[in-house]
Amino acid sequence: MLENQKFKPASVIGPLGEALTLDSLPPPDTTRWVVRRKAEVVAAVTGGLLTADEACERYNLSFEEFASWQRAVDRAGMPGLRVTRVQHYRTIFDA
């Protein structure tokens, strides 16, 4: 294998324990980002199915938006991705 080629798994474990593949990820034209869909994209990047750059390009996200999803999952799990809870978690973790 060449140095610039990296192994990408065919599937990764999703946030609910299911197998995620490129085909089972949210469609690229997704505009309504519910908690589960955000968590699936974060899991895909964490597991190596996509790079963060690929996810941002595929879903037309800014890197900052995607990074905020990753931080929310790291800090509070899937509940941290709820829009109604964002301010609550910011208060806890930014203090």
N, C-alpha and C positions, 0 to 999 in steps of 0.2 A: 504494500500500500504506500502511496506517495505521502510525503509529509503534509502537504496541503489538503489532503483528503481526510475527512474525519468520519468516523463511524456514526451513523444515525440509526437509532432503533426503528423497527417497523411499527412498534406500539409502545406506549408508556401507560402507567397506571394513573387514572384520572382522579379527581378530588373525591369521588364517591366510590372508589375502588374498582371502577370499570376500566377496560382496556380502551385507550384512545389511539386512533390512527389519524393520519392526515385527512382521510375521508370522513372520519366521525367528528372532527373538530367543527366548530361553528362555521357556516359558510362565509366566504370572504366578503360578501356584501352585507354582513350583519351590521345593523345600526342600533338595535335594542339590546343593550348589554345587561342581562340579568346576572345575578351572582354566579350561577352555575357556569354560564358561558365564559365569564371572566376567569373563573377558577380553572376551567379546562384549558384555556390559552396559557395561563401561568404554569399549569402542570406540564403542558406540552413543551414549554421552553425549559423548565426545570429538568425535565427528563431527557432533553436533547432531541426531541422530535422536530423542533424548530429552534432557530436562534432568535434572540430578542429582535434583531434587525429584520429577520424574515417575518416574524409575527407582526411587527409594526407596519411593514410594507403590505403584508397580506390583508390586514384589517384597517389600514389607513389610520393608525394610531401614532401619536407622538411618542417618542421614547419616554418622556416624562409621565405620560398617562399610563403606559405599560408599567413603568417602574413603580408608580404609585400602587398599582394592583399587586405587584410582587411584595412591596413593603406591607400592604394591608394583610396579605395572606401570611407573611412571615410573622407579623405581630399578633394577629387576632384570628387567623384561620379564615374560612369562608365567610363568617359573619362580618368580618372587617371590610368585605367588599360591598356590603349593603350601603347604598347611597344615603339612606336615612341615618346610618350610624357613623358615617365618615367624620362628622364634626365631633361626635363623642370620642372616637378613637384618637383623633388629632389632639384633643384636650388631654387625654391620658398620656400619650406617647411623646408629645412635643413639649410637655412641661419640664 
